[in-house]
């Protein structure tokens, strides 16, 4: 599948999968909107060439492949996934189990803590929703070609996290911007 994604692009592969699901649904006498078949309101943004996920609680993780010549990683819509060098089976750098789905545990998690003295206790949450699973005021994940962006807001704290692997490098970058709008 990885080679197919590189050759034709993630949009075409996913569109083909949606078409296959629609065909199966029509054969069973069940026909729904394509948007419902791909994630309950999530959709491709053709102009930006991204897949947009508007709710972190999806039935299954939506995965994006990021990489360069030797270093690769898989990242889900809630920042789950793993990294590896050259070989996904023998040279994993971080842990991940495919059989973990739909839990999507283990990944690139950032924790934020609010020590506001007006609160009874400090609040802890994650901009990617997982692993804390605290309900966020807003959430959006955008899987693009070579990057994933997760934006969220909780109690006036806005976050923008961009994950990518620079070409020619054996590393990944997590670029986090935090804005306090209170």
Backbone as JSON Lines, residues from 0, in Angstrom:
{"i":0,"aa":"X","n":[0.83,-1.2,0.0],"ca":[0.0,0.0,0.0],"c":[0.87,1.25,0.0]}
{"i":1,"aa":"X","n":[2.01,1.23,0.7],"ca":[2.87,2.4,0.75],"c":[3.3,2.82,-0.64]}
{"i":2,"aa":"X","n":[3.73,1.87,-1.47],"ca":[4.15,2.21,-2.82],"c":[3.0,2.77,-3.63]}
{"i":3,"aa":"X","n":[1.81,2.22,-3.44],"ca":[0.64,2.72,-4.15],"c":[0.34,4.15,-3.74]}
{"i":4,"aa":"X","n":[0.48,4.48,-2.43],"ca":[0.24,5.83,-1.96],"c":[1.22,6.81,-2.59]}
{"i":5,"aa":"X","n":[2.48,6.4,-2.68],"ca":[3.48,7.29,-3.28],"c":[3.2,7.49,-4.76]}
{"i":6,"aa":"X","n":[2.73,6.44,-5.45],"ca":[2.57,6.51,-6.88],"c":[1.36,7.35,-7.3]}
{"i":7,"aa":"X","n":[0.23,7.19,-6.61],"ca":[-0.98,7.87,-7.08],"c":[-1.49,8.93,-6.12]}
{"i":8,"aa":"X","n":[-0.95,9.0,-4.92],"ca":[-1.38,10.02,-3.97],"c":[-2.47,9.49,-3.05]}
{"i":9,"aa":"X","n":[-2.43,9.94,-1.82],"ca":[-3.35,9.44,-0.81],"c":[-4.81,9.75,-1.15]}
{"i":10,"aa":"X","n":[-5.07,10.88,-1.82],"ca":[-6.45,11.23,-2.14],"c":[-7.07,10.21,-3.08]}
{"i":11,"aa":"X","n":[-6.31,9.79,-4.09],"ca":[-6.84,8.85,-5.06],"c":[-7.06,7.48,-4.44]}
{"i":12,"aa":"X","n":[-6.14,7.03,-3.57],"ca":[-6.29,5.75,-2.92],"c":[-7.52,5.77,-2.01]}
{"i":13,"aa":"X","n":[-7.65,6.81,-1.2],"ca":[-8.8,6.9,-0.31],"c":[-10.09,7.02,-1.09]}
{"i":14,"aa":"X","n":[-10.08,7.78,-2.19],"ca":[-11.28,7.91,-3.02],"c":[-11.66,6.55,-3.59]}
{"i":15,"aa":"X","n":[-10.66,5.77,-4.0],"ca":[-10.92,4.43,-4.51],"c":[-11.53,3.56,-3.41]}
{"i":16,"aa":"X","n":[-11.01,3.68,-2.17],"ca":[-11.56,2.91,-1.06],"c":[-13.01,3.31,-0.79]}
{"i":17,"aa":"X","n":[-13.29,4.61,-0.84],"ca":[-14.67,5.07,-0.65],"c":[-15.56,4.51,-1.74]}
{"i":18,"aa":"X","n":[-15.07,4.53,-3.01],"ca":[-15.83,3.99,-4.13],"c":[-16.12,2.51,-3.9]}
{"i":19,"aa":"X","n":[-15.11,1.76,-3.42],"ca":[-15.29,0.34,-3.15],"c":[-16.33,0.13,-2.06]}
{"i":20,"aa":"X","n":[-16.29,0.95,-1.0],"ca":[-17.26,0.85,0.08],"c":[-18.65,1.2,-0.42]}
{"i":21,"aa":"X","n":[-18.74,2.26,-1.23],"ca":[-20.04,2.65,-1.79],"c":[-20.61,1.53,-2.65]}
{"i":22,"aa":"X","n":[-19.77,0.91,-3.46],"ca":[-20.23,-0.19,-4.31],"c":[-20.73,-1.35,-3.49]}
{"i":23,"aa":"X","n":[-20.0,-1.69,-2.42],"ca":[-20.44,-2.77,-1.54],"c":[-21.74,-2.42,-0.85]}
{"i":24,"aa":"X","n":[-21.88,-1.17,-0.42],"ca":[-23.11,-0.74,0.25],"c":[-24.28,-0.79,-0.72]}
{"i":25,"aa":"X","n":[-24.06,-0.35,-1.96],"ca":[-25.13,-0.37,-2.96],"c":[-25.54,-1.81,-3.26]}
{"i":26,"aa":"X","n":[-24.56,-2.72,-3.31],"ca":[-24.87,-4.12,-3.58],"c":[-25.71,-4.72,-2.46]}
{"i":27,"aa":"X","n":[-25.5,-4.23,-1.24],"ca":[-26.28,-4.71,-0.1],"c":[-27.62,-4.0,0.03]}
{"i":28,"aa":"X","n":[-27.87,-3.04,-0.85],"ca":[-29.12,-2.3,-0.77],"c":[-29.05,-1.13,0.19]}
{"i":29,"aa":"X","n":[-27.87,-0.82,0.7],"ca":[-27.69,0.29,1.63],"c":[-26.85,1.35,0.94]}
{"i":30,"aa":"X","n":[-27.4,2.55,0.76],"ca":[-26.67,3.62,0.1],"c":[-26.69,4.84,1.01]}
{"i":31,"aa":"X","n":[-25.51,5.32,1.37],"ca":[-25.36,6.52,2.2],"c":[-24.53,7.53,1.42]}
{"i":32,"aa":"X","n":[-24.47,8.75,1.95],"ca":[-23.57,9.74,1.37],"c":[-22.14,9.29,1.54]}
{"i":33,"aa":"X","n":[-21.28,9.6,0.58],"ca":[-19.86,9.22,0.67],"c":[-19.22,9.83,1.89]}
{"i":34,"aa":"X","n":[-19.65,11.01,2.27],"ca":[-19.05,11.68,3.42],"c":[-19.28,10.86,4.69]}
{"i":35,"aa":"X","n":[-20.43,10.21,4.82],"ca":[-20.69,9.37,5.97],"c":[-19.83,8.12,5.95]}
{"i":36,"aa":"X","n":[-19.5,7.64,4.77],"ca":[-18.7,6.43,4.66],"c":[-17.25,6.67,5.02]}
{"i":37,"aa":"X","n":[-16.77,7.89,4.94],"ca":[-15.37,8.15,5.24],"c":[-15.15,8.78,6.6]}
{"i":38,"aa":"X","n":[-16.16,8.97,7.4],"ca":[-15.86,9.44,8.74],"c":[-16.85,10.4,9.34]}
{"i":39,"aa":"X","n":[-18.1,10.38,8.97],"ca":[-19.11,11.16,9.66],"c":[-18.88,12.65,9.6]}
{"i":40,"aa":"X","n":[-18.65,13.22,8.45],"ca":[-18.47,14.65,8.34],"c":[-17.06,15.04,7.97]}
{"i":41,"aa":"X","n":[-16.13,14.11,8.01],"ca":[-14.77,14.39,7.59],"c":[-14.72,14.31,6.07]}
{"i":42,"aa":"X","n":[-13.76,15.0,5.47],"ca":[-13.75,15.04,4.01],"c":[-12.4,15.46,3.47]}
{"i":43,"aa":"X","n":[-12.22,15.26,2.17],"ca":[-11.04,15.75,1.49],"c":[-11.23,17.22,1.17]}
{"i":44,"aa":"X","n":[-10.18,17.99,1.4],"ca":[-10.13,19.39,0.97],"c":[-9.3,19.39,-0.3]}
{"i":45,"aa":"X","n":[-9.97,19.4,-1.44],"ca":[-9.28,19.29,-2.73],"c":[-8.32,20.45,-2.97]}
{"i":46,"aa":"X","n":[-8.71,21.66,-2.57],"ca":[-7.85,22.82,-2.79],"c":[-6.54,22.71,-2.02]}
{"i":47,"aa":"X","n":[-6.62,22.31,-0.75],"ca":[-5.42,22.19,0.08],"c":[-4.74,20.83,-0.07]}
{"i":48,"aa":"X","n":[-5.41,19.87,-0.74],"ca":[-4.91,18.51,-0.9],"c":[-4.67,17.85,0.45]}
{"i":49,"aa":"X","n":[-5.67,17.95,1.32],"ca":[-5.59,17.4,2.67],"c":[-6.86,16.62,2.97]}
{"i":50,"aa":"X","n":[-6.72,15.68,3.89],"ca":[-7.9,15.02,4.44],"c":[-8.15,15.66,5.8]}
{"i":51,"aa":"X","n":[-9.35,16.15,6.03],"ca":[-9.68,16.92,7.23],"c":[-10.58,16.08,8.14]}
{"i":52,"aa":"X","n":[-10.16,15.94,9.38],"ca":[-10.9,15.18,10.39],"c":[-11.33,16.17,11.46]}
{"i":53,"aa":"X","n":[-12.62,16.26,11.72],"ca":[-13.14,17.29,12.63],"c":[-13.54,16.76,14.0]}
{"i":54,"aa":"X","n":[-13.41,15.46,14.22],"ca":[-13.75,14.87,15.52],"c":[-12.66,13.85,15.86]}
{"i":55,"aa":"X","n":[-12.0,13.98,17.01],"ca":[-10.91,13.05,17.31],"c":[-11.39,11.62,17.58]}
{"i":56,"aa":"X","n":[-12.63,11.46,17.94],"ca":[-13.16,10.16,18.31],"c":[-13.7,9.45,17.06]}
{"i":57,"aa":"X","n":[-12.8,8.93,16.24],"ca":[-13.17,8.21,15.03],"c":[-13.24,6.7,15.34]}
{"i":58,"aa":"X","n":[-14.02,5.95,14.58],"ca":[-14.1,4.51,14.85],"c":[-12.76,3.8,14.72]}
{"i":59,"aa":"X","n":[-11.94,4.23,13.77],"ca":[-10.61,3.69,13.55],"c":[-9.67,4.87,13.31]}
{"i":60,"aa":"X","n":[-8.4,4.73,13.66],"ca":[-7.46,5.83,13.42],"c":[-7.28,6.1,11.93]}
{"i":61,"aa":"X","n":[-7.21,7.38,11.56],"ca":[-6.86,7.78,10.2],"c":[-5.36,8.04,10.21]}
{"i":62,"aa":"X","n":[-4.61,7.29,9.41],"ca":[-3.15,7.29,9.45],"c":[-2.58,8.07,8.27]}
{"i":63,"aa":"X","n":[-1.51,8.82,8.53],"ca":[-0.75,9.48,7.47],"c":[0.68,8.94,7.52]}
{"i":64,"aa":"X","n":[1.28,8.76,6.36],"ca":[2.66,8.28,6.25],"c":[3.56,9.48,5.99]}
{"i":65,"aa":"X","n":[4.59,9.63,6.84],"ca":[5.55,10.71,6.69],"c":[6.93,10.08,6.55]}
{"i":66,"aa":"X","n":[7.81,10.68,5.76],"ca":[9.13,10.09,5.67],"c":[10.06,10.77,4.7]}
{"i":67,"aa":"X","n":[11.29,10.31,4.76],"ca":[12.33,10.75,3.84],"c":[12.96,9.49,3.25]}
{"i":68,"aa":"X","n":[14.23,9.53,2.89],"ca":[14.86,8.39,2.25],"c":[14.98,7.18,3.19]}
{"i":69,"aa":"X","n":[15.33,7.4,4.46],"ca":[15.56,6.29,5.39],"c":[14.68,6.32,6.63]}
{"i":70,"aa":"X","n":[14.17,7.46,7.0],"ca":[13.4,7.61,8.23],"c":[11.92,7.78,7.89]}
{"i":71,"aa":"X","n":[11.07,7.03,8.57],"ca":[9.64,7.06,8.29],"c":[8.85,7.04,9.59]}
{"i":72,"aa":"X","n":[7.64,7.53,9.52],"ca":[6.74,7.41,10.65],"c":[5.3,7.37,10.16]}
{"i":73,"aa":"X","n":[4.46,6.78,10.97],"ca":[3.03,6.76,10.76],"c":[2.43,7.58,11.88]}
{"i":74,"aa":"X","n":[1.48,8.45,11.56],"ca":[0.84,9.27,12.57],"c":[-0.66,9.23,12.34]}
{"i":75,"aa":"X","n":[-1.39,9.07,13.42],"ca":[-2.85,9.02,13.33],"c":[-3.44,10.4,13.57]}
{"i":76,"aa":"X","n":[-4.74,10.5,13.43],"ca":[-5.43,11.77,13.64],"c":[-5.39,12.21,15.1]}
{"i":77,"aa":"X","n":[-4.98,11.36,16.03],"ca":[-4.83,11.75,17.43],"c":[-3.37,11.63,17.89]}
{"i":78,"aa":"X","n":[-2.45,11.7,16.93],"ca":[-0.99,11.69,17.16],"c":[-0.45,10.33,17.58]}
{"i":79,"aa":"X","n":[-1.22,9.27,17.41],"ca":[-0.71,7.92,17.65],"c":[0.18,7.51,16.5]}
{"i":80,"aa":"X","n":[0.85,6.38,16.65],"ca":[1.67,5.86,15.57],"c":[3.06,5.5,16.04]}
{"i":81,"aa":"X","n":[3.95,5.3,15.08],"ca":[5.33,4.93,15.44],"c":[6.3,5.41,14.37]}
{"i":82,"aa":"X","n":[7.59,5.32,14.72],"ca":[8.68,5.74,13.83],"c":[9.62,4.57,13.61]}
{"i":83,"aa":"X","n":[10.27,4.56,12.44],"ca":[11.25,3.52,12.19],"c":[12.32,4.03,11.23]}
{"i":84,"aa":"X","n":[13.46,3.33,11.26],"ca":[14.59,3.65,10.4],"c":[14.79,2.5,9.42]}
{"i":85,"aa":"X","n":[14.56,2.73,8.16],"ca":[14.74,1.8,7.05],"c":[13.79,0.61,7.03]}
{"i":86,"aa":"X","n":[13.51,-0.04,8.16],"ca":[12.71,-1.26,8.17],"c":[11.64,-1.16,9.25]}
{"i":87,"aa":"X","n":[10.38,-1.21,8.85],"ca":[9.26,-1.02,9.79],"c":[9.15,-2.15,10.8]}
{"i":88,"aa":"X","n":[9.61,-3.34,10.46],"ca":[9.49,-4.46,11.37],"c":[10.7,-4.6,12.29]}
{"i":89,"aa":"X","n":[11.9,-4.42,11.74],"ca":[13.11,-4.71,12.5],"c":[13.76,-3.5,13.14]}
{"i":90,"aa":"X","n":[13.44,-2.3,12.68],"ca":[14.13,-1.11,13.2],"c":[13.16,-0.04,13.68]}
{"i":91,"aa":"X","n":[12.2,-0.45,14.48],"ca":[11.27,0.52,15.05],"c":[11.98,1.34,16.12]}
{"i":92,"aa":"X","n":[11.69,2.61,16.13],"ca":[12.28,3.5,17.12],"c":[11.31,3.77,18.27]}
{"i":93,"aa":"X","n":[10.03,3.71,17.97],"ca":[9.01,3.88,19.0],"c":[8.04,2.71,18.9]}
{"i":94,"aa":"X","n":[7.37,2.42,19.98],"ca":[6.49,1.25,20.02],"c":[5.11,1.56,19.44]}
{"i":95,"aa":"X","n":[4.54,0.56,18.79],"ca":[3.16,0.65,18.3],"c":[2.74,-0.75,17.89]}
{"i":96,"aa":"X","n":[1.5,-1.08,18.2],"ca":[0.95,-2.37,17.82],"c":[-0.25,-2.13,16.93]}
{"i":97,"aa":"X","n":[-0.23,-2.69,15.72],"ca":[-1.38,-2.55,14.82],"c":[-2.64,-3.13,15.45]}
{"i":98,"aa":"X","n":[-2.47,-4.17,16.25],"ca":[-3.63,-4.8,16.89],"c":[-4.24,-3.91,17.96]}
{"i":99,"aa":"X","n":[-3.61,-2.8,18.26],"ca":[-4.13,-1.85,19.23],"c":[-5.37,-1.12,18.72]}
{"i":100,"aa":"X","n":[-5.56,-1.08,17.41],"ca":[-6.72,-0.37,16.85],"c":[-7.99,-1.02,17.38]}
{"i":101,"aa":"X","n":[-8.98,-0.28,17.75],"ca":[-9.15,1.15,17.56],"c":[-8.63,2.01,18.7]}
{"i":102,"aa":"X","n":[-7.89,1.46,19.65],"ca":[-7.43,2.26,20.8],"c":[-6.42,3.32,20.4]}
{"i":103,"aa":"X","n":[-5.54,3.03,19.46],"ca":[-4.57,4.0,18.97],"c":[-3.68,4.55,20.08]}
{"i":104,"aa":"X","n":[-3.21,3.68,20.94],"ca":[-2.37,4.1,22.06],"c":[-0.89,4.06,21.63]}
{"i":105,"aa":"X","n":[-0.12,4.93,22.2],"ca":[1.29,5.03,21.89],"c":[1.51,5.99,20.74]}
{"i":106,"aa":"X","n":[2.29,7.02,20.95],"ca":[2.49,7.96,19.86],"c":[3.24,9.21,20.27]}
{"i":107,"aa":"X","n":[2.87,10.32,19.66],"ca":[3.54,11.61,19.81],"c":[2.69,12.52,20.68]}
{"i":108,"aa":"X","n":[2.71,12.3,21.95],"ca":[1.79,13.01,22.83],"c":[2.46,14.18,23.51]}
{"i":109,"aa":"X","n":[1.75,15.29,23.52],"ca":[2.16,16.51,24.21],"c":[1.11,16.76,25.28]}
{"i":110,"aa":"X","n":[1.56,17.07,26.47],"ca":[0.65,17.37,27.57],"c":[0.73,18.85,27.91]}
{"i":111,"aa":"X","n":[-0.41,19.46,28.14],"ca":[-0.48,20.84,28.61],"c":[-1.1,20.84,29.99]}
{"i":112,"aa":"X","n":[-0.61,21.76,30.83],"ca":[-1.11,21.84,32.21],"c":[-1.43,23.29,32.53]}
{"i":113,"aa":"X","n":[-2.61,23.51,33.08],"ca":[-3.06,24.84,33.47],"c":[-3.06,24.91,34.99]}
{"i":114,"aa":"X","n":[-2.16,25.75,35.55],"ca":[-2.05,25.92,37.0],"c":[-2.78,27.16,37.48]}
{"i":115,"aa":"X","n":[-3.85,27.54,36.79],"ca":[-4.63,28.72,37.17],"c":[-5.02,28.62,38.65]}
{"i":116,"aa":"X","n":[-4.69,29.64,39.48],"ca":[-5.0,29.57,40.91],"c":[-6.51,29.56,41.2]}
{"i":117,"aa":"X","n":[-7.33,29.94,40.23],"ca":[-8.78,29.94,40.43],"c":[-9.38,28.54,40.26]}
{"i":118,"aa":"X","n":[-8.6,27.59,39.78],"ca":[-9.08,26.22,39.61],"c":[-8.84,25.43,40.89]}
{"i":119,"aa":"X","n":[-9.7,24.47,41.15],"ca":[-9.56,23.63,42.34],"c":[-8.3,22.77,42.26]}
{"i":120,"aa":"X","n":[-7.96,22.34,41.08],"ca":[-6.76,21.53,40.86],"c":[-6.23,21.83,39.46]}
{"i":121,"aa":"X","n":[-4.95,21.6,39.21],"ca":[-4.41,21.82,37.87],"c":[-5.15,20.97,36.83]}
{"i":122,"aa":"X","n":[-5.35,21.53,35.64],"ca":[-5.97,20.8,34.54],"c":[-4.89,20.32,33.58]}
{"i":123,"aa":"X","n":[-5.0,19.08,33.15],"ca":[-4.06,18.51,32.2],"c":[-4.86,18.02,31.0]}
{"i":124,"aa":"X","n":[-4.36,18.32,29.8],"ca":[-4.99,17.85,28.58],"c":[-3.94,17.7,27.49]}
{"i":125,"aa":"X","n":[-4.34,17.13,26.4],"ca":[-3.45,16.95,25.26],"c":[-4.06,17.64,24.04]}
{"i":126,"aa":"X","n":[-3.28,18.41,23.29],"ca":[-3.81,19.08,22.11],"c":[-4.32,18.11,21.04]}
{"i":127,"aa":"X","n":[-3.86,16.87,21.08],"ca":[-4.28,15.87,20.09],"c":[-5.43,15.0,20.6]}
{"i":128,"aa":"X","n":[-5.98,15.32,21.74],"ca":[-7.06,14.59,22.41],"c":[-6.53,13.34,23.12]}
{"i":129,"aa":"X","n":[-5.77,12.49,22.45],"ca":[-5.2,11.31,23.1],"c":[-3.9,11.7,23.78]}
{"i":130,"aa":"X","n":[-3.48,11.09,24.83],"ca":[-4.1,9.98,25.53],"c":[-5.04,10.4,26.65]}
{"i":131,"aa":"X","n":[-5.14,11.7,26.91],"ca":[-5.94,12.19,28.04],"c":[-7.43,12.03,27.78]}
{"i":132,"aa":"X","n":[-7.86,12.24,26.53],"ca":[-9.25,12.13,26.1],"c":[-10.17,13.16,26.76]}
{"i":133,"aa":"X","n":[-9.61,14.29,27.1],"ca":[-10.44,15.37,27.66],"c":[-11.17,16.03,26.49]}
{"i":134,"aa":"X","n":[-12.45,16.26,26.66],"ca":[-13.26,16.88,25.62],"c":[-12.72,18.27,25.31]}
{"i":135,"aa":"X","n":[-12.39,18.51,24.03],"ca":[-11.83,19.79,23.61],"c":[-12.94,20.69,23.09]}
{"i":136,"aa":"X","n":[-12.73,22.01,23.19],"ca":[-13.71,22.97,22.67],"c":[-13.73,22.96,21.14]}
{"i":137,"aa":"X","n":[-12.58,22.75,20.51],"ca":[-12.51,22.59,19.06],"c":[-11.34,21.68,18.74]}
{"i":138,"aa":"X","n":[-11.44,21.0,17.59],"ca":[-10.41,20.04,17.17],"c":[-10.46,19.93,15.66]}
{"i":139,"aa":"X","n":[-9.29,19.86,15.04],"ca":[-9.2,19.57,13.61],"c":[-7.84,18.97,13.3]}
{"i":140,"aa":"X","n":[-7.85,17.88,12.56],"ca":[-6.63,17.25,12.08],"c":[-6.63,17.35,10.56]}
{"i":141,"aa":"X","n":[-5.48,17.73,10.01],"ca":[-5.34,17.83,8.55],"c":[-4.13,16.98,8.13]}
{"i":142,"aa":"X","n":[-4.43,15.86,7.46],"ca":[-3.37,15.01,6.91],"c":[-3.06,15.49,5.5]}
{"i":143,"aa":"X","n":[-1.84,15.96,5.29],"ca":[-1.4,16.41,3.97],"c":[-0.27,15.55,3.45]}
{"i":144,"aa":"X","n":[0.23,15.91,2.31],"ca":[1.34,15.16,1.71],"c":[2.64,15.55,2.42]}
{"i":145,"aa":"X","n":[3.11,14.69,3.32],"ca":[4.36,14.92,4.02],"c":[4.23,15.63,5.35]}
{"i":146,"aa":"X","n":[3.02,15.86,5.83],"ca":[2.83,16.52,7.12],"c":[1.44,16.19,7.69]}
{"i":147,"aa":"X","n":[1.31,16.39,8.98],"ca":[0.02,16.34,9.66],"c":[-0.05,17.52,10.59]}
{"i":148,"aa":"X","n":[-1.18,18.22,10.59],"ca":[-1.41,19.35,11.49],"c":[-2.62,19.02,12.36]}
{"i":149,"aa":"X","n":[-2.46,19.19,13.66],"ca":[-3.57,19.03,14.6],"c":[-3.74,20.35,15.33]}
{"i":150,"aa":"X","n":[-4.95,20.93,15.19],"ca":[-5.28,22.18,15.87],"c":[-6.41,21.91,16.85]}
{"i":151,"aa":"X","n":[-6.3,22.51,18.04],"ca":[-7.36,22.35,19.02],"c":[-7.4,23.56,19.94]}
{"i":152,"aa":"X","n":[-8.49,23.64,20.7],"ca":[-8.63,24.69,21.7],"c":[-9.32,24.1,22.92]}
{"i":153,"aa":"X","n":[-8.84,24.53,24.08],"ca":[-9.45,24.12,25.35],"c":[-9.36,25.29,26.32]}
{"i":154,"aa":"X","n":[-10.5,25.77,26.77],"ca":[-10.6,26.86,27.76],"c":[-9.75,28.08,27.37]}
{"i":155,"aa":"X","n":[-9.81,28.46,26.1],"ca":[-9.1,29.66,25.66],"c":[-7.63,29.45,25.33]}
{"i":156,"aa":"X","n":[-7.15,28.22,25.39],"ca":[-5.77,27.9,25.01],"c":[-5.82,27.23,23.64]}
{"i":157,"aa":"X","n":[-5.31,27.9,22.62],"ca":[-5.3,27.36,21.26],"c":[-3.94,26.72,20.98]}
{"i":158,"aa":"X","n":[-3.97,25.59,20.29],"ca":[-2.73,24.91,19.93],"c":[-2.74,24.58,18.43]}
{"i":159,"aa":"X","n":[-1.57,24.61,17.86],"ca":[-1.34,24.25,16.46],"c":[-0.08,23.4,16.47]}
{"i":160,"aa":"X","n":[-0.2,22.12,16.16],"ca":[0.95,21.22,16.15],"c":[1.12,20.67,14.75]}
{"i":161,"aa":"X","n":[2.33,20.84,14.2],"ca":[2.64,20.32,12.88],"c":[3.72,19.26,13.02]}
{"i":162,"aa":"X","n":[3.47,18.08,12.48],"ca":[4.4,16.95,12.51],"c":[4.89,16.72,11.08]}
{"i":163,"aa":"X","n":[6.22,16.59,10.9],"ca":[6.74,16.3,9.58],"c":[8.15,15.73,9.68]}
{"i":164,"aa":"X","n":[8.6,15.1,8.6],"ca":[9.95,14.57,8.47],"c":[10.63,15.37,7.37]}
{"i":165,"aa":"X","n":[11.68,16.14,7.7],"ca":[12.38,16.92,6.66],"c":[13.07,16.0,5.66]}
{"i":166,"aa":"X","n":[13.01,16.36,4.39],"ca":[13.69,15.57,3.36],"c":[15.18,15.52,3.65]}
{"i":167,"aa":"X","n":[15.75,14.34,3.48],"ca":[17.18,14.16,3.67],"c":[17.61,14.03,5.12]}
{"i":168,"aa":"X","n":[16.68,14.06,6.05],"ca":[17.02,13.96,7.48],"c":[16.44,12.68,8.06]}
{"i":169,"aa":"X","n":[17.07,12.18,9.12],"ca":[16.59,10.99,9.83],"c":[16.0,11.39,11.17]}
{"i":170,"aa":"X","n":[14.99,12.23,11.1],"ca":[14.34,12.73,12.31],"c":[12.96,13.26,11.97]}
{"i":171,"aa":"X","n":[12.15,13.45,12.98],"ca":[10.85,14.08,12.78],"c":[10.77,15.33,13.64]}
{"i":172,"aa":"X","n":[9.99,16.28,13.19],"ca":[9.84,17.54,13.92],"c":[8.4,17.67,14.37]}
{"i":173,"aa":"X","n":[8.24,18.05,15.63],"ca":[6.93,18.38,16.2],"c":[6.98,19.87,16.47]}
{"i":174,"aa":"X","n":[6.28,20.65,15.73],"ca":[6.3,22.1,15.86],"c":[5.0,22.54,16.54]}
{"i":175,"aa":"X","n":[5.09,22.97,17.79],"ca":[3.92,23.33,18.59],"c":[3.87,24.84,18.81]}
{"i":176,"aa":"X","n":[2.7,25.43,18.53],"ca":[2.43,26.83,18.83],"c":[1.27,26.87,19.8]}
{"i":177,"aa":"X","n":[1.44,27.57,20.91],"ca":[0.4,27.71,21.93],"c":[0.03,29.18,22.04]}
{"i":178,"aa":"X","n":[-1.27,29.46,21.98],"ca":[-1.75,30.83,22.09],"c":[-2.8,30.9,23.19]}
{"i":179,"aa":"X","n":[-2.56,31.8,24.15],"ca":[-3.52,32.02,25.24],"c":[-4.45,33.17,24.83]}
{"i":180,"aa":"X","n":[-5.72,32.87,24.61],"ca":[-6.69,33.89,24.19],"c":[-7.56,34.39,25.34]}
{"i":181,"aa":"X","n":[-7.23,34.0,26.57],"ca":[-8.02,34.45,27.72],"c":[-7.79,35.91,28.0]}
